[in-house]
Amino acid sequence: MGKVAANLKVMPESPDIDLDVLQERLEDSLPEGAKINGFERDDVAFGLVALVPTVIVPDDAGGTEAVEDAFEGTEGVESVSVKNVGRI
């Protein structure tokens, strides 16, 4: 089986959240078999900055749903959305 790379947009609950701490929490919440291949930061508005991790998951893992669920359950996360997905 191949692998899938996905860019997810993770919105923090407020602009006051320490993004470095949130980034560590996201890395710790990853389900088995998934890994993060880097983070970008996306300025949204009024001081709010979204984290955009590139997540690699096995193709047979059912896509990014498990990662999205793990990220949504992470303290400090308001919402998670998929920006793009592709096979690698």
C-alpha positions in Angstrom: 0.0 0.0 0.0 1.0 3.6 -0.6 0.8 6.6 1.6 -1.4 9.7 1.7 -0.2 13.2 2.4 -2.7 15.7 3.7 -2.6 19.4 4.7 -4.9 20.0 7.6 -5.9 23.5 8.8 -6.0 23.5 12.6 -7.7 26.6 14.0 -6.9 27.4 17.7 -9.6 28.4 20.1 -8.2 31.9 20.5 -5.3 34.1 19.4 -3.8 33.8 22.9 -3.0 30.1 22.6 0.8 29.4 22.4 1.2 27.8 19.0 4.4 26.0 20.0 2.5 24.2 22.8 -0.4 23.4 20.5 1.9 22.0 17.9 3.4 19.6 20.5 -0.1 18.6 21.6 -1.0 17.8 18.0 2.1 15.7 17.6 1.3 13.8 20.8 -2.2 13.1 19.7 -1.4 11.4 16.4 -2.9 7.9 15.9 -0.6 5.0 15.3 0.9 4.9 11.8 0.5 8.6 11.2 3.3 11.2 11.3 3.7 14.9 10.8 6.1 16.0 8.1 6.2 19.6 9.0 4.1 22.6 10.1 3.3 25.9 8.4 1.5 28.9 10.0 -1.3 30.7 8.2 -2.3 34.2 9.3 -6.1 34.2 9.4 -7.3 37.5 10.8 -7.1 39.8 13.8 -4.0 38.1 15.2 -5.4 34.5 14.8 -2.9 32.1 13.3 -3.8 28.6 12.1 -1.4 25.7 12.1 -1.2 23.7 8.9 0.5 20.4 9.5 1.4 18.1 6.6 0.3 14.6 7.8 1.4 11.3 6.3 -0.9 8.3 6.8 -0.9 4.8 5.3 -3.3 4.5 2.3 -5.1 1.7 4.0 -5.8 3.6 7.2 -9.1 5.0 5.9 -7.8 8.4 5.0 -7.3 11.3 7.4 -10.4 10.8 9.5 -8.5 9.3 12.5 -6.1 12.2 12.5 -8.9 14.8 12.2 -10.7 13.2 15.1 -7.5 13.1 17.2 -6.7 16.8 16.4 -10.3 17.9 17.2 -10.1 16.2 20.6 -6.9 18.1 21.4 -7.0 20.9 24.0 -6.9 24.3 22.4 -8.3 23.3 19.0 -11.4 25.0 17.7 -11.7 23.2 14.4 -9.9 21.0 11.8 -10.4 21.0 8.1 -8.7 19.3 5.2 -7.0 21.7 2.8 -5.8 19.1 0.3 -4.9 15.4 0.0 -2.7 13.4 -2.3 -1.1 10.0 -2.7 2.7 9.8 -2.4 
